[in-house]
Amino acid sequence: MATTAEATRLPRGRRYLVRGLVALGAVLAFLSIFAVWANRQMLDANHWADTSSRLLRDDDIRQQVSQIVVDQVYANVDVTSEVADALPPRLKSLAGPAANGLRELAQQRMNKVLQRPKVEQLWEAANRATAQQFINIAKGDSKAITQNGNAVVLDLRPIVLDLATRLGLPASTVGKIPPDVAKVKIMDGNQVGFLQDAVAALQGLGWVLPALALIVLALAVYLSGPRRRETLLAVGLSLIGVGLLVLIIRRVGGGAVVNSLAKEDSVRPAVESTWSIGTRILQEIAWAQIVIGIPVVFAAWLAGPRRPAVESRRWMAPAMRDRPGVAWSALGVIVLLILAWGPIPATRMPVTILLIIGLSIWGFEVLRRQCIREFPDEPPGERTAQMRARVSGAMRRTGGRTGELERLGRLRDSGVLTEEEFAAQKAALMGDGPTPVT
């Protein structure tokens, strides 16, 4: 007669197929994280603009931007001459030192100015325009070609003009600032071909890869037959593992990127902040996958043979069997609380909300049927009554022993019992010796 383990063991071919599907699903889940991140970060102008605003709010990055803007003003305006023209003839020799002092003051002021909503809007608008140009060129839109060719340029000229005006420079001088001032080239034209090929591959993968990963993992669970719980556990652990791997890669890769870009210690904090903020969406997606994997692992554990899981199903069985309305209502409240909390961005997207609700209903129905199948006849409250009876009996026994110990203590204190007799009677009462003499 075959044992239970042998009865639930899959044929070798199907066992290897299931393991291969779980491994393939994990790889697809890993790639889908980067595909979704690339689509949201590089091919969404609003996400790009939002990231740029977060960058500007960072103290280290804002300090570097302030320095770049001030350098552009001084490189295109003869501030020393402007200061000399404003000074009396006998003080014109101080124009140079005054201009240098004004430069430091301008950088401090620019740092404060960049925190103002109006200037932040100029910065965000410039980055949104750059992102849209990047996206248009990546998609092969011929209208996106500018006087710079296919190059992607971040135009900070409006911010430079605003600073020049705030420094009190004459309008005629501000108007002489060249049109191409503070235009930062993000990508050269010879890089566009590679970009277009990469974007063509990424555009569809942001949806295709997650869908494929879900289908492959679901197929693995379906083909597992009597071993579905074990496969579901493997799926949950693989999702958690993939999410943790991406977080590790982000941290290790960030160190390598910062070391390659930060040639000087003075710019290292700004580069570190840029990497952290720029990959924030990647971090969110990785954590989302971990959060999704945790309830999958919990569901597989709850359906398992371990004693805590069995007792949990026994406790839930009466409500699952006799009061299904209450059980389903409890599930609805839990799902609504999770969606209202919104621990991950996926809980705020219509498609994923529907997926979460659908999987919750399916999983709960599977659990409900298992509870009813395992505990079909136990009346509601019987288990609770048994536990209460055991506790009451233990309390009565404990109370009786306590009273007897108090009586022995009084006999010893009055001299009726010696210490040796008291110890012997106590040991017998606690079950370690013969029956006590009363």
Secondary structure, DSSP 8 states (H G I E B T S, - for coil): ---HHHHT---HHHHHHHHHHHHHHHHHHHHHHHHHHHHHHHS-HHHHHHHHHHHHTSHHHHHHHHHHHHHHHHHHS-HHHHHHHHS-GGGGGGHHHHHHHHHHHHHHHHHHHTTSHHHHHHHHHHHHHHHHHHHHHHTT-GGG-BTTBT-EEEE-HHHHHHHHHHTT--HHHHHTS-TTTTEEEEE-GGGHHHHHHHHHHHHHHHHHHHHHHHHHHHHHHHHTGGGHHHHHHHHHHHHHHHHHHHHHHHHHHHHHHHHHH--SGGGHHHHHHHHHHHTHHHHHHHHHHHHHHHHHHHHHHHTSSSHHHHHHHHHHHHHHHH-HHHHHHHHHHHHHHHHHH--SGGGGSHHHHHHHHHHHHHHHHHHHHHHHHHSSS--TTHHHHHHHHHHHHHHHHHHHHHHHHHHHHHHHHTTSS-HHHHHHHHHHHTTSSS----
